């Protein structure tokens, strides 16, 4: 799936759930950051799952990358850092970010309330 088609798919599911446009944009940006991480750190192949559960849209990005830093994405990067902003940005945009990682790979699940 091409990048634009990928982003449109996420936007369509969120908009169909009646998420406000600004939050749709935030979710698309967050999932795009995770997809970029999959390309650079997760072996280049991943899987996206997106669904609605009540008043929340959830997205999962699953790949073969392994995350070993327990606070990844929780500490604001310094201006001197060249990397490490993607998961931090995801944490700023979404209501909840859950990360599970083991030797087989990682699952990052985003929660975004509709309002």
Secondary structure, 3 states (H helix, E strand, C coil): CCHHHHHHHHHHHHHHCCCCHHHHHHHHHHHHHHHHHHHHHCCCCEEEEEEEECCEEEEEEEECCCCCCCCCCCCCCCCCCCCCCHHHHHHHHCCEEEEEEECCEEEEEEEEECC
